[in-house]
Each structure stands twice: as structure tokens, then as C-alpha cells.
Amino acid sequence: MEIGSESGAVNPWGLALFRTMKTVRPTTSPEQSAYDKWLDQTSTREEARRDRVHAAEGVIPLSLWLVLFFTAGVIFVYMLFFADSGERAVVQGLLMGSVVAVMTTTLMVVGILDSPYRPGIGELRPVAMHQTLGLIEQTRAALQQDDPLPCDADGRPR
């Protein structure tokens, strides 16, 4: 997502979970309830993944960027006509500079929001995932579990 595209590969965890759950035949009410809950959570997880992948692509179309830059140019030219020969250059520069600064920062914020996974100012990091992994490690230590994890550090099934 940092480079603004997706891998296009199928989520390997989704396939592994699907294969596992395909063999399950719930018969009792609690089993059926658990199975339904798993299906709901799977749907929610996959929808969230699609949303993240979509956000990595950027959602602001070129036509909107063109309109934003055109509007910024029109405001800049409009401000040039406010020049008053009776005012000192410092005052005119301050008026013009403040408008240009606001337009520039607005365009920069729109650019940052258009691709939030790109490294730099305003980037989104997987903080919640790191916290969850830390919680899992703490829980495993508290329960004295040392059996091997089902995946490697990159998330590939073992």
C-alpha cells in the first residue's frame, strides 16, 4: 500500500481459513451459532481489507485535482488585482502570502489524504496490529504457551 498499489494476490489467510471451515459440519445449536459468527467476522474482515486496498489506490480523480489547481490559480490572480499602490509592499506581500499559504497547505492536505499509506507526513501505520501482536505475545507468555505459531513473521502459513 505504501507504493500506491495492491499486490493483486489472493489473501493466503483467507484461503487457509476457507479450507479449514469448509470441512466443518455444525450440527448443534452452539456449533451453528459459532459457525454463523465466524462467517460474519470473515465478511467484516474481508470488507475492511478491500477498503484498505481501495484507500491505497487514491480516491481523488485527476479531474478534481485539475479543478483544485485551477481554483488556486484563479484565487492567486484575483489577489493580484487587490494590489493597492497606497499600501506598502510588506502589507501587500502579507495579504498575498497568507492566501497562497492557505491554498498551498490545503492542496498538500488533500494530497496526503489521497494516499495515506505512503511514507511521510500524515502516513498511516499499523499501530493497532502491532498492539494486538504484543497482546497475543503477552497472553501466550501468561498461559505459558510455547507451541509454534501457525505463521512466520511475514504472515505466511507454516
Phi and psi restraints in degrees (value plus and minus 20) as a CYANA .aco file:
   2 GLU   PHI     -82.2   -42.2
   2 GLU   PSI     -51.1   -11.1
   3 ILE   PHI    -112.1   -72.1
   3 ILE   PSI     -16.9    23.1
   4 GLY   PHI      64.8   104.8
   4 GLY   PSI       0.5    40.5
   5 SER   PHI    -167.3  -127.3
   5 SER   PSI     147.3   187.3
   6 GLU   PHI    -125.8   -85.8
   6 GLU   PSI     143.6   183.6
   7 SER   PHI     -94.2   -54.2
   7 SER   PSI     -44.9    -4.9
   8 GLY   PHI      61.9   101.9
   8 GLY   PSI     -25.9    14.1
   9 ALA   PHI    -101.4   -61.4
   9 ALA   PSI     133.9   173.9
  10 VAL   PHI     -92.3   -52.3
  10 VAL   PSI     122.1   162.1
  11 ASN   PHI     -85.9   -45.9
  11 ASN   PSI      93.5   133.5
  12 PRO   PHI     -83.7   -43.7
  12 PRO   PSI     -51.6   -11.6
  13 TRP   PHI     -87.4   -47.4
  13 TRP   PSI     -57.9   -17.9
  14 GLY   PHI     -81.3   -41.3
  14 GLY   PSI     -62.1   -22.1
  15 LEU   PHI     -85.5   -45.5
  15 LEU   PSI     -64.1   -24.1
  16 ALA   PHI     -82.9   -42.9
  16 ALA   PSI     -62.7   -22.7
  17 LEU   PHI     -85.5   -45.5
  17 LEU   PSI     -60.1   -20.1
  18 PHE   PHI     -82.5   -42.5
  18 PHE   PSI     -65.6   -25.6
  19 ARG   PHI     -80.7   -40.7
  19 ARG   PSI     -60.8   -20.8
  20 THR   PHI     -86.2   -46.2
  20 THR   PSI     -68.2   -28.2
  21 MET   PHI     -93.0   -53.0
  21 MET   PSI     -39.2     0.8
  22 LYS   PHI     -85.1   -45.1
  22 LYS   PSI     -47.4    -7.4
  23 THR   PHI    -103.9   -63.9
  23 THR   PSI     -31.4     8.6
  24 VAL   PHI     -99.2   -59.2
  24 VAL   PSI     113.1   153.1
  25 ARG   PHI    -143.3  -103.3
  25 ARG   PSI      69.1   109.1
  26 PRO   PHI     -88.3   -48.3
  26 PRO   PSI     112.8   152.8
  27 THR   PHI    -137.5   -97.5
  27 THR   PSI     -62.1   -22.1
  28 THR   PHI    -105.5   -65.5
  28 THR   PSI     144.6   184.6
  29 SER   PHI     -80.2   -40.2
  29 SER   PSI     -66.0   -26.0
  30 PRO   PHI     -81.8   -41.8
  30 PRO   PSI     -57.6   -17.6
  31 GLU   PHI     -85.1   -45.1
  31 GLU   PSI     -62.9   -22.9
  32 GLN   PHI     -85.0   -45.0
  32 GLN   PSI     -58.7   -18.7
  33 SER   PHI     -84.9   -44.9
  33 SER   PSI     -63.6   -23.6
  34 ALA   PHI     -83.9   -43.9
  34 ALA   PSI     -60.6   -20.6
  35 TYR   PHI     -83.8   -43.8
  35 TYR   PSI     -64.0   -24.0
  36 ASP   PHI     -81.4   -41.4
  36 ASP   PSI     -62.0   -22.0
  37 LYS   PHI     -82.8   -42.8
  37 LYS   PSI     -61.0   -21.0
  38 TRP   PHI     -81.9   -41.9
  38 TRP   PSI     -63.4   -23.4
  39 LEU   PHI     -81.2   -41.2
  39 LEU   PSI     -62.0   -22.0
  40 ASP   PHI     -82.0   -42.0
  40 ASP   PSI     -66.0   -26.0
  41 GLN   PHI     -86.7   -46.7
  41 GLN   PSI     -56.7   -16.7
  42 THR   PHI     -83.5   -43.5
  42 THR   PSI     -63.5   -23.5
  43 SER   PHI     -82.4   -42.4
  43 SER   PSI     -64.3   -24.3
  44 THR   PHI     -82.7   -42.7
  44 THR   PSI     -63.6   -23.6
  45 ARG   PHI     -83.7   -43.7
  45 ARG   PSI     -64.2   -24.2
  46 GLU   PHI     -87.8   -47.8
  46 GLU   PSI     -56.2   -16.2
  47 GLU   PHI     -86.0   -46.0
  47 GLU   PSI     -60.9   -20.9
  48 ALA   PHI     -84.0   -44.0
  48 ALA   PSI     -59.0   -19.0
  49 ARG   PHI     -84.2   -44.2
  49 ARG   PSI     -63.4   -23.4
  50 ARG   PHI     -81.6   -41.6
  50 ARG   PSI     -59.4   -19.4
  51 ASP   PHI     -83.6   -43.6
  51 ASP   PSI     -62.1   -22.1
  52 ARG   PHI     -85.3   -45.3
  52 ARG   PSI     -61.5   -21.5
  53 VAL   PHI     -84.9   -44.9
  53 VAL   PSI     -60.4   -20.4
  54 HIS   PHI     -83.4   -43.4
  54 HIS   PSI     -60.5   -20.5
  55 ALA   PHI     -86.2   -46.2
  55 ALA   PSI     -48.2    -8.2
  56 ALA   PHI     -89.6   -49.6
  56 ALA   PSI     -45.4    -5.4
  57 GLU   PHI     -98.7   -58.7
  57 GLU   PSI     -37.7     2.3
  58 GLY   PHI      68.3   108.3
  58 GLY   PSI     113.6   153.6
  59 VAL   PHI    -132.9   -92.9
  59 VAL   PSI     -23.8    16.2
  60 ILE   PHI    -114.1   -74.1
  60 ILE   PSI      95.6   135.6
  61 PRO   PHI     -92.8   -52.8
  61 PRO   PSI     141.2   181.2
  62 LEU   PHI     -77.7   -37.7
  62 LEU   PSI     -58.3   -18.3
  63 SER   PHI     -81.0   -41.0
  63 SER   PSI     -57.6   -17.6
  64 LEU   PHI     -90.1   -50.1
  64 LEU   PSI     -59.3   -19.3
  65 TRP   PHI     -79.1   -39.1
  65 TRP   PSI     -62.9   -22.9
  66 LEU   PHI     -81.5   -41.5
  66 LEU   PSI     -62.6   -22.6
  67 VAL   PHI     -84.2   -44.2
  67 VAL   PSI     -61.5   -21.5
  68 LEU   PHI     -82.8   -42.8
  68 LEU   PSI     -65.9   -25.9
  69 PHE   PHI     -88.9   -48.9
  69 PHE   PSI     -56.7   -16.7
  70 PHE   PHI     -82.7   -42.7
  70 PHE   PSI     -64.3   -24.3
  71 THR   PHI     -82.1   -42.1
  71 THR   PSI     -62.2   -22.2
  72 ALA   PHI     -81.8   -41.8
  72 ALA   PSI     -61.3   -21.3
  73 GLY   PHI     -84.3   -44.3
  73 GLY   PSI     -62.3   -22.3
  74 VAL   PHI     -83.6   -43.6
  74 VAL   PSI     -62.3   -22.3
  75 ILE   PHI     -84.2   -44.2
  75 ILE   PSI     -59.8   -19.8
  76 PHE   PHI     -81.4   -41.4
  76 PHE   PSI     -68.4   -28.4
  77 VAL   PHI     -84.7   -44.7
  77 VAL   PSI     -59.6   -19.6
  78 TYR   PHI     -78.7   -38.7
  78 TYR   PSI     -61.6   -21.6
  79 MET   PHI     -86.6   -46.6
  79 MET   PSI     -49.9    -9.9
  80 LEU   PHI     -82.4   -42.4
  80 LEU   PSI     -50.8   -10.8
  81 PHE   PHI     -97.9   -57.9
  81 PHE   PSI     -27.2    12.8
  82 PHE   PHI    -107.0   -67.0
  82 PHE   PSI     -20.0    20.0
  83 ALA   PHI     -79.3   -39.3
  83 ALA   PSI     111.1   151.1
  84 ASP   PHI    -141.6  -101.6
  84 ASP   PSI     100.7   140.7
  85 SER   PHI     -85.9   -45.9
  85 SER   PSI     -37.4     2.6
  86 GLY   PHI     -98.8   -58.8
  86 GLY   PSI     -38.8     1.2
  87 GLU   PHI    -109.8   -69.8
  87 GLU   PSI     131.8   171.8
  88 ARG   PHI     -93.1   -53.1
  88 ARG   PSI     138.3   178.3
  89 ALA   PHI     -82.2   -42.2
  89 ALA   PSI     -53.1   -13.1
  90 VAL   PHI     -83.8   -43.8
  90 VAL   PSI     -63.5   -23.5
  91 VAL   PHI     -84.8   -44.8
  91 VAL   PSI     -66.4   -26.4
  92 GLN   PHI     -83.0   -43.0
  92 GLN   PSI     -60.6   -20.6
  93 GLY   PHI     -84.2   -44.2
  93 GLY   PSI     -57.8   -17.8
  94 LEU   PHI     -86.1   -46.1
  94 LEU   PSI     -63.9   -23.9
  95 LEU   PHI     -81.7   -41.7
  95 LEU   PSI     -68.7   -28.7
  96 MET   PHI     -85.8   -45.8
  96 MET   PSI     -64.0   -24.0
  97 GLY   PHI     -84.1   -44.1
  97 GLY   PSI     -57.8   -17.8
  98 SER   PHI     -86.6   -46.6
  98 SER   PSI     -60.3   -20.3
  99 VAL   PHI     -86.2   -46.2
  99 VAL   PSI     -64.1   -24.1
 100 VAL   PHI     -83.4   -43.4
 100 VAL   PSI     -59.7   -19.7
 101 ALA   PHI     -83.3   -43.3
 101 ALA   PSI     -63.2   -23.2
 102 VAL   PHI     -84.8   -44.8
 102 VAL   PSI     -63.7   -23.7
 103 MET   PHI     -83.2   -43.2
 103 MET   PSI     -62.9   -22.9
 104 THR   PHI     -84.6   -44.6
 104 THR   PSI     -67.1   -27.1
 105 THR   PHI     -85.8   -45.8
 105 THR   PSI     -55.1   -15.1
 106 THR   PHI     -83.3   -43.3
 106 THR   PSI     -65.1   -25.1
 107 LEU   PHI     -84.2   -44.2
 107 LEU   PSI     -56.6   -16.6
 108 MET   PHI     -85.8   -45.8
 108 MET   PSI     -61.9   -21.9
 109 VAL   PHI     -83.7   -43.7
 109 VAL   PSI     -62.7   -22.7
 110 VAL   PHI     -81.1   -41.1
 110 VAL   PSI     -61.2   -21.2
 111 GLY   PHI     -83.3   -43.3
 111 GLY   PSI     -60.6   -20.6
 112 ILE   PHI     -86.4   -46.4
 112 ILE   PSI     -63.5   -23.5
 113 LEU   PHI     -89.0   -49.0
 113 LEU   PSI     -43.5    -3.5
 114 ASP   PHI     -90.7   -50.7
 114 ASP   PSI     -50.4   -10.4
 115 SER   PHI    -159.9  -119.9
 115 SER   PSI      59.1    99.1
 116 PRO   PHI     -92.4   -52.4
 116 PRO   PSI     -33.9     6.1
 117 TYR   PHI    -111.9   -71.9
 117 TYR   PSI     -24.5    15.5
 118 ARG   PHI     -91.3   -51.3
 118 ARG   PSI     120.4   160.4
 119 PRO   PHI     -84.5   -44.5
 119 PRO   PSI     126.7   166.7
 120 GLY   PHI     109.2   149.2
 120 GLY   PSI    -181.8  -141.8
 121 ILE   PHI     -85.3   -45.3
 121 ILE   PSI     113.4   153.4
 122 GLY   PHI      63.4   103.4
 122 GLY   PSI     -12.9    27.1
 123 GLU   PHI     -89.8   -49.8
 123 GLU   PSI     130.3   170.3
 124 LEU   PHI    -118.0   -78.0
 124 LEU   PSI     113.1   153.1
 125 ARG   PHI    -138.7   -98.7
 125 ARG   PSI     133.9   173.9
 126 PRO   PHI     -98.0   -58.0
 126 PRO   PSI      38.5    78.5
 127 VAL   PHI     -83.4   -43.4
 127 VAL   PSI     -65.5   -25.5
 128 ALA   PHI     -83.0   -43.0
 128 ALA   PSI     -56.4   -16.4
 129 MET   PHI     -86.0   -46.0
 129 MET   PSI     -62.4   -22.4
 130 HIS   PHI     -84.0   -44.0
 130 HIS   PSI     -58.8   -18.8
 131 GLN   PHI     -85.2   -45.2
 131 GLN   PSI     -60.9   -20.9
 132 THR   PHI     -84.9   -44.9
 132 THR   PSI     -62.9   -22.9
 133 LEU   PHI     -82.5   -42.5
 133 LEU   PSI     -59.8   -19.8
 134 GLY   PHI     -83.2   -43.2
 134 GLY   PSI     -60.2   -20.2
 135 LEU   PHI     -84.5   -44.5
 135 LEU   PSI     -60.3   -20.3
 136 ILE   PHI     -82.2   -42.2
 136 ILE   PSI     -64.4   -24.4
 137 GLU   PHI     -82.9   -42.9
 137 GLU   PSI     -61.6   -21.6
 138 GLN   PHI     -84.0   -44.0
 138 GLN   PSI     -61.0   -21.0
 139 THR   PHI     -86.1   -46.1
 139 THR   PSI     -62.7   -22.7
 140 ARG   PHI     -81.5   -41.5
 140 ARG   PSI     -59.9   -19.9
 141 ALA   PHI     -87.8   -47.8
 141 ALA   PSI     -61.5   -21.5
 142 ALA   PHI     -84.7   -44.7
 142 ALA   PSI     -54.9   -14.9
 143 LEU   PHI    -108.4   -68.4
 143 LEU   PSI     -19.5    20.5
 144 GLN   PHI      36.0    76.0
 144 GLN   PSI      24.1    64.1
 145 GLN   PHI    -115.4   -75.4
 145 GLN   PSI     106.4   146.4
 146 ASP   PHI    -148.8  -108.8
 146 ASP   PSI      -4.2    35.8
 147 ASP   PHI     -88.1   -48.1
 147 ASP   PSI     133.3   173.3
 148 PRO   PHI     -84.2   -44.2
 148 PRO   PSI     126.6   166.6
 149 LEU   PHI     -92.8   -52.8
 149 LEU   PSI     133.8   173.8
 150 PRO   PHI     -96.5   -56.5
 150 PRO   PSI     -25.4    14.6
 151 CYS   PHI    -163.8  -123.8
 151 CYS   PSI     146.0   186.0
 152 ASP   PHI    -109.1   -69.1
 152 ASP   PSI    -195.2  -155.2
 153 ALA   PHI     -83.9   -43.9
 153 ALA   PSI     -43.2    -3.2
 154 ASP   PHI    -111.4   -71.4
 154 ASP   PSI     -19.0    21.0
 155 GLY   PHI      68.4   108.4
 155 GLY   PSI     -12.5    27.5
 156 ARG   PHI    -100.8   -60.8
 156 ARG   PSI     113.8   153.8
 157 PRO   PHI     -82.1   -42.1
 157 PRO   PSI     123.3   163.3
